[in-house]
Amino acid sequence: MSIFSRGLLALASLLLVLTYFFPLWRIQLIAPQYPEGLRMFIWVNRITGGTEFDLYNINLLNHYIGMKHIDPNAIPELKVLPFIMAFLIAFGLISALLGKRVLLYAWVGTFVILALVGLADFYKWEYDYGHNLDPSAPIKIPGLAYQPPLIGTKQLLNMTASSFPDIGGYIAIASLLLGIVAVALEIKLSKPAKVEVKSA
């Protein structure tokens, strides 16, 4: 690896340290009874509300429509994710130190796979909460599911649900992009230079 690529990989790895200090994802619900919105932040190891009452109110709404209670302690991914981030940080820094291209490619490939698996798992989590409803819920509308969007905005009855990356998520995206830039640079450097032969 070139010095520049090693620096990019080291920077990309160190950026991931910030994901422990900022939320990865945010889900927001806006309804007539909550005009300022209810926000839920998903961190690397916990789930919090935008205010001290937001998560309580979200669970209250969930109760009325039959969705499961959101209990951060019952979500195993929040116990595993901190170790996954730590692995990516350590793997990236060691790869930058050793300077082998194959390690750079492996780091980016591992990051992409873990990101796709994470998004698929998040979709599954949202699907489960939005479709597996309590049949004894006070509010029942046959055929209606309450699954929030994976990314974007969706209307659910009188609520507008939005789901987007938050600061930590954008930091992770920036980290991956830096790794991809380093890969592109190394691929370019690994190609043999073309030699022009001029005829006499």
C-alpha positions in Angstrom: 0.0 0.0 0.0 1.1 3.5 -0.6 1.6 5.9 2.4 -1.4 7.8 1.3 -3.6 4.7 1.2 -2.3 3.6 4.6 -3.2 7.0 6.0 -6.7 6.9 4.5 -7.3 3.4 6.0 -6.0 4.6 9.4 -8.2 7.6 9.3 -11.2 5.5 8.2 -10.6 3.2 11.2 -10.2 6.0 13.7 -13.4 7.7 12.5 -15.3 4.6 13.7 -14.3 5.5 17.2 -16.8 8.4 17.0 -19.7 5.9 16.4 -19.6 5.2 20.1 -20.4 8.8 20.9 -23.1 9.6 18.4 -26.4 7.9 17.3 -26.2 5.6 14.3 -29.9 6.0 13.3 -32.9 8.0 14.0 -36.6 7.2 13.7 -39.1 10.0 14.1 -42.9 10.0 14.4 -45.0 13.1 13.8 -48.7 13.0 14.6 -51.5 15.5 15.4 -51.2 14.7 19.1 -47.4 15.0 18.9 -46.8 18.0 16.5 -43.1 18.3 17.6 -42.6 14.7 16.9 -41.3 11.7 18.8 -37.7 10.7 18.2 -35.9 7.4 18.8 -32.2 7.2 18.4 -30.4 3.9 17.9 -26.8 4.0 19.2 -24.1 1.3 18.9 -25.1 -0.1 22.3 -28.5 1.4 23.3 -31.7 3.1 22.2 -32.8 6.5 23.6 -35.6 9.0 23.0 -35.2 12.6 21.8 -36.4 13.6 25.2 -36.8 11.7 28.4 -40.4 11.0 27.6 -40.2 10.1 23.8 -39.4 6.4 24.2 -42.2 6.1 26.8 -44.7 7.8 24.4 -43.5 5.6 21.5 -44.1 2.5 23.5 -47.5 3.9 24.6 -48.5 4.3 20.9 -47.1 0.8 20.2 -49.4 -0.6 22.9 -52.5 0.9 21.4 -51.8 -0.5 17.9 -50.4 -3.9 19.2 -46.7 -3.4 18.5 -44.2 -4.9 20.9 -42.7 -2.9 23.7 -39.3 -1.5 22.6 -36.9 -2.8 25.3 -33.2 -2.0 24.5 -32.1 -4.7 26.9 -33.9 -7.3 24.9 -32.2 -6.5 21.6 -29.1 -8.7 21.2 -27.7 -6.6 18.4 -27.0 -3.8 20.8 -24.7 -6.1 22.8 -22.9 -7.4 19.7 -22.5 -4.2 17.7 -19.9 -2.5 20.0 -17.6 -5.5 19.4 -18.1 -5.4 15.7 -17.1 -1.8 15.6 -14.1 -2.5 17.8 -13.1 -5.3 15.4 -13.3 -3.0 12.3 -11.2 -0.4 14.1 -8.5 -2.8 15.2 -8.5 -4.6 11.8 -8.2 -1.4 9.9 -5.4 0.0 12.1 -3.4 -3.3 11.9 -3.9 -3.4 8.1 -2.7 0.2 7.8 0.4 -0.6 9.9 1.2 -3.7 7.9 0.5 -2.0 4.6 -0.6 -5.0 2.6 -3.1 -4.4 -0.1 -4.9 -7.7 0.5 -5.7 -6.5 4.0 -7.1 -3.2 2.7 -9.4 -5.1 0.3 -10.4 -7.5 3.1 -11.2 -4.6 5.4 -13.5 -2.9 2.9 -15.1 -6.1 1.9 -15.8 -7.0 5.5 -17.2 -3.6 6.2 -19.5 -3.8 3.2 -20.8 -7.3 4.2 -21.3 -6.2 7.8 -23.2 -3.1 6.6 -25.5 -5.1 4.4 -26.1 -7.7 7.1 -26.8 -4.9 9.5 -29.4 -3.2 7.2 -31.0 -6.5 6.5 -31.3 -7.2 10.2 -32.7 -3.8 10.9 -35.3 -4.3 8.2 -36.2 -7.7 9.8 -36.5 -6.0 13.2 -38.8 -3.3 11.7 -40.8 -5.9 9.9 -41.3 -7.9 13.1 -42.4 -4.9 15.1 -44.7 -3.6 12.3 -46.4 -6.9 11.4 -46.5 -9.2 14.4 -49.2 -7.3 16.2 -51.1 -8.2 19.4 -54.6 -9.3 18.3 -56.0 -7.9 21.5 -54.7 -4.4 20.9 -57.2 -1.5 21.5 -56.8 -0.3 17.9 -57.1 -3.0 15.1 -57.3 -2.3 11.4 -57.3 -5.5 9.4 -54.6 -5.8 6.8 -52.7 -2.7 8.0 -49.0 -3.0 9.1 -47.1 -0.4 11.0 -43.6 -1.1 9.7 -41.5 2.1 9.5 -39.5 2.6 6.3 -35.9 1.4 6.3 -34.8 4.7 4.8 -37.2 7.5 4.0 -40.6 8.7 5.1 -43.9 6.8 5.2 -47.4 7.6 6.3 -48.9 5.2 8.9 -52.5 6.2 9.7 -52.3 9.7 11.1 -48.5 9.4 11.8 -45.7 10.3 9.5 -42.7 8.0 10.2 -39.2 8.9 9.1 -36.1 6.8 9.3 -32.6 8.0 8.4 -29.0 7.6 9.5 -27.9 10.0 12.2 -24.5 11.5 12.9 -22.9 8.2 13.8 -24.3 6.5 10.7 -23.0 9.2 8.5 -19.6 8.9 10.1 -19.6 5.1 9.4 -20.6 5.9 5.7 -17.7 8.4 5.5 -15.3 5.8 7.0 -16.4 3.2 4.3 -16.0 5.8 1.5 -12.5 6.6 2.6 -11.7 2.8 2.5 -13.2 2.6 -1.0 -11.1 5.6 -2.2 -8.0 3.8 -0.8 -9.0 0.6 -2.7 -9.5 2.6 -6.0 -6.1 4.2 -5.5 -4.3 0.9 -4.9 -6.0 -0.7 -7.9 -4.8 2.2 -10.0 -1.3 2.0 -8.6 -1.1 -1.8 -9.2 -1.8 -1.5 -12.9 1.5 -1.5 -14.9 2.3 1.7 -16.6 1.8 1.8 -20.4 5.0 2.3 -22.3 4.7 4.0 -25.7 7.1 2.8 -28.3 7.8 5.4 -30.9 8.8 4.3 -34.4 12.0 5.8 -35.8 
